[in-house]
C-alpha cells in the first residue's frame, strides 16, 4: 500500500465477511504496509524478507472514511518489539488512514537466554515458562527485525 488510492482499491475488493476479521500485516524495510488475509503467515506476507514490524490489523469505516480499528504486533514469525509502533504509524500516515496512538494490543516477546525458547511475557512476569530463568527486560528476539 503505497498510497491512499492503493488502500482504497484494495479495501473495495474485500467482502463484508473478510472485513469482520483482522488482516495480517507487515511493514517492509521500505516502510510500506503489506496486507494479507488473517490466516496468512507474516513471513509469507513479507515474501520472506526482513520487516520493520508485523502483526494483525482491522479497519472500520466512519462517514465513508476508513481508519484502523485495532492493531497489534502479534506475529510469532517476526516477534516485533512494541517499539516498532513508530514504523507502523508512519506507514499508516503515508496512506492517510486514521489510526490509534499506539498498538491497541501489545505483545511482549523475549527469548530465554538459557534455553533459547521464545516467550510471550504476560502481566510483566519476565520468567521463562519453559525453564524458569529470568527473561531480559530489553527485547532480544532477533536484531534483524
Sine and cosine of phi, psi and omega as CSV:
sin_phi,cos_phi,sin_psi,cos_psi,sin_omega,cos_omega
0.00,0.00,0.99,-0.12,-0.01,-1.00
-1.00,-0.04,-0.18,0.98,-0.06,-1.00
-0.40,-0.92,0.18,-0.98,0.07,-1.00
-0.88,0.47,-0.59,0.81,0.02,-1.00
-0.91,0.42,-0.64,0.77,0.06,-1.00
-0.86,0.51,-0.73,0.68,0.00,-1.00
-0.90,0.43,-0.69,0.73,0.01,-1.00
-0.84,0.54,-0.69,0.72,0.04,-1.00
-0.91,0.41,-0.66,0.75,-0.02,-1.00
-0.92,0.40,-0.74,0.67,-0.07,-1.00
-0.92,0.39,-0.53,0.85,0.01,-1.00
-0.91,0.42,-0.43,0.90,0.00,-1.00
-1.00,0.09,-0.13,0.99,-0.02,-1.00
-0.99,0.15,0.62,-0.78,0.06,-1.00
-0.99,0.16,0.30,-0.95,0.05,-1.00
-0.86,0.52,-0.62,0.78,0.02,-1.00
-0.90,0.44,-0.67,0.74,0.02,-1.00
-0.88,0.47,-0.61,0.80,-0.07,-1.00
-0.96,0.28,-0.15,0.99,0.03,-1.00
-0.99,0.15,-0.26,0.97,0.00,-1.00
-0.91,-0.42,0.41,-0.91,0.09,-1.00
-0.93,0.36,0.27,-0.96,0.06,-1.00
-0.94,-0.34,0.41,-0.91,0.16,-0.99
-0.98,0.22,0.68,-0.73,0.09,-1.00
-0.69,-0.72,0.43,-0.90,0.21,-0.98
-0.67,-0.74,0.45,-0.89,0.18,-0.98
-0.93,-0.36,0.93,-0.37,-0.02,-1.00
-0.93,0.37,0.18,-0.98,0.02,-1.00
-0.90,0.43,-0.23,0.97,0.09,-1.00
-1.00,0.08,-0.01,1.00,0.02,-1.00
0.99,0.13,0.12,0.99,-0.08,-1.00
-1.00,-0.09,0.68,-0.73,0.06,-1.00
-0.96,0.27,0.75,-0.66,0.11,-0.99
-0.84,-0.55,0.68,-0.73,-0.07,-1.00
-0.83,-0.55,0.52,-0.85,0.05,-1.00
-0.49,-0.87,0.28,-0.96,0.07,-1.00
-0.82,0.57,0.48,-0.88,-0.10,-1.00
-0.80,0.60,-0.64,0.77,-0.07,-1.00
-0.99,0.17,0.10,0.99,0.07,-1.00
-0.98,0.20,0.54,-0.84,0.08,-1.00
-0.98,0.22,0.62,-0.78,0.02,-1.00
-0.88,0.48,-0.63,0.77,-0.01,-1.00
-0.90,0.44,-0.62,0.79,0.06,-1.00
-0.93,0.37,-0.65,0.76,0.03,-1.00
-0.86,0.51,-0.56,0.83,-0.01,-1.00
-1.00,0.02,0.04,1.00,-0.03,-1.00
0.91,0.42,0.43,0.90,0.01,-1.00
0.99,0.16,-0.01,1.00,-0.04,-1.00
-0.99,0.13,0.23,-0.97,0.11,-0.99
-0.94,0.34,0.39,-0.92,-0.01,-1.00
-0.72,-0.69,0.27,-0.96,0.09,-1.00
-1.00,-0.02,-0.45,0.89,0.07,-1.00
-0.28,-0.96,0.23,-0.97,0.02,-1.00
-0.31,-0.95,0.38,-0.93,0.04,-1.00
0.23,-0.97,-0.50,-0.87,0.03,-1.00
-0.84,-0.55,0.56,-0.83,-0.08,-1.00
-0.58,-0.81,0.62,-0.79,0.10,-1.00
-0.81,-0.59,0.36,-0.93,-0.07,-1.00
-0.82,-0.58,0.50,-0.86,0.07,-1.00
-0.75,-0.66,0.48,-0.88,0.02,-1.00
-0.89,-0.45,0.84,-0.55,0.04,-1.00
-0.84,-0.55,0.84,-0.55,0.03,-1.00
0.79,0.61,0.65,0.76,0.05,-1.00
0.98,0.21,0.13,0.99,-0.02,-1.00
-0.86,-0.51,0.78,-0.63,-0.02,-1.00
-0.99,0.12,0.58,-0.82,0.06,-1.00
-0.55,-0.83,0.24,-0.97,0.08,-1.00
-0.98,0.19,0.79,-0.61,0.06,-1.00
-1.00,0.07,-0.81,0.58,0.04,-1.00
-0.64,-0.77,0.47,-0.88,0.01,-1.00
-0.45,-0.89,0.70,-0.72,0.01,-1.00
-0.73,-0.69,0.21,-0.98,0.12,-0.99
-0.98,-0.20,0.50,0.87,-0.04,-1.00
-0.97,0.23,0.99,-0.11,0.04,-1.00
-0.50,-0.86,0.96,-0.28,0.03,-1.00
-0.99,0.17,-0.12,0.99,0.11,-0.99
-0.97,0.24,-0.62,0.79,-0.03,-1.00
-0.91,-0.41,-0.42,0.91,0.01,-1.00
0.77,0.63,0.81,0.58,-0.05,-1.00
-0.93,0.36,0.52,-0.86,0.05,-1.00
-0.96,0.29,0.41,-0.91,0.03,-1.00
-0.89,0.45,-0.36,0.93,0.03,-1.00
-0.95,0.32,-0.13,0.99,0.03,-1.00
-0.97,0.26,-0.04,1.00,0.01,-1.00
-0.81,0.58,-0.63,0.78,-0.05,-1.00
-0.84,0.55,-0.62,0.78,0.00,-1.00
-0.95,0.30,-0.55,0.83,0.06,-1.00
-0.91,0.41,-0.72,0.69,0.00,-1.00
-0.85,0.53,-0.71,0.71,0.01,-1.00
-0.88,0.48,-0.69,0.72,-0.02,-1.00
-0.90,0.43,-0.64,0.77,0.03,-1.00
-0.93,0.36,-0.63,0.77,0.06,-1.00
-0.90,0.44,-0.59,0.81,0.01,-1.00
-0.88,0.48,-0.50,0.87,0.02,-1.00
-0.96,-0.27,0.28,0.96,0.15,-0.99
0.85,0.53,0.66,0.75,0.07,-1.00
-0.99,-0.14,0.71,-0.71,0.15,-0.99
-0.89,0.45,0.53,-0.85,-0.09,-1.00
-0.46,-0.89,0.33,-0.94,0.12,-0.99
-0.96,0.29,0.08,-1.00,-0.03,-1.00
-1.00,0.10,-0.08,1.00,0.01,-1.00
-0.14,-0.99,-0.01,-1.00,0.07,-1.00
-0.85,0.52,0.72,-0.70,0.05,-1.00
-0.98,0.20,-0.32,0.95,0.12,-0.99
-0.63,-0.78,0.92,-0.40,0.00,-1.00
-0.99,-0.13,0.73,-0.69,0.08,-1.00
-0.93,-0.38,0.80,-0.60,-0.02,-1.00
-0.98,-0.20,0.92,-0.40,0.00,-1.00
-0.98,-0.22,0.65,-0.76,0.13,-0.99
-0.57,-0.82,0.58,-0.82,0.13,-0.99
-0.99,-0.15,0.72,-0.70,0.00,-1.00
-0.95,0.32,0.81,-0.59,0.01,-1.00
-0.93,0.36,-0.34,0.94,-0.02,-1.00
-1.00,0.02,-0.83,0.55,-0.06,-1.00
-0.99,-0.14,-0.14,0.99,0.03,-1.00
0.94,0.35,0.17,0.99,0.04,-1.00
-0.97,0.23,0.52,-0.85,0.06,-1.00
-0.99,0.14,0.72,-0.69,0.00,-1.00
-0.84,-0.55,0.54,-0.84,0.24,-0.97
-0.97,-0.25,0.87,-0.50,-0.04,-1.00
-0.99,0.13,0.81,-0.59,0.02,-1.00
-0.88,-0.48,0.65,-0.76,0.07,-1.00
0.80,0.60,0.63,0.77,0.03,-1.00
0.83,0.56,0.45,0.89,0.03,-1.00
-1.00,-0.09,1.00,-0.02,-0.07,-1.00
-1.00,0.09,0.87,0.49,0.03,-1.00
-0.79,-0.62,0.74,-0.68,-0.01,-1.00
-0.90,0.44,0.80,-0.60,0.01,-1.00
-0.96,0.28,-0.24,0.97,-0.04,-1.00
-1.00,-0.03,-0.67,0.74,-0.09,-1.00
-0.79,-0.61,-0.10,0.99,0.05,-1.00
1.00,0.10,0.05,1.00,0.01,-1.00
-0.96,0.29,0.40,-0.92,0.06,-1.00
-0.96,0.27,0.73,-0.69,0.03,-1.00
-1.00,-0.02,0.51,-0.86,0.00,-1.00
-0.93,0.38,0.49,-0.87,0.04,-1.00
-0.94,0.33,-0.55,0.83,-0.04,-1.00
-1.00,-0.02,0.56,-0.83,0.03,-1.00
-0.83,0.55,0.71,-0.70,-0.07,-1.00
-0.59,-0.81,0.41,0.91,-0.13,-0.99
-0.97,0.25,-0.82,0.57,-0.03,-1.00
-0.38,-0.93,0.95,-0.32,-0.07,-1.00
-0.90,0.44,-0.23,0.97,0.02,-1.00
-0.99,0.13,-0.10,1.00,-0.02,-1.00
-0.99,-0.12,0.00,0.00,0.00,0.00
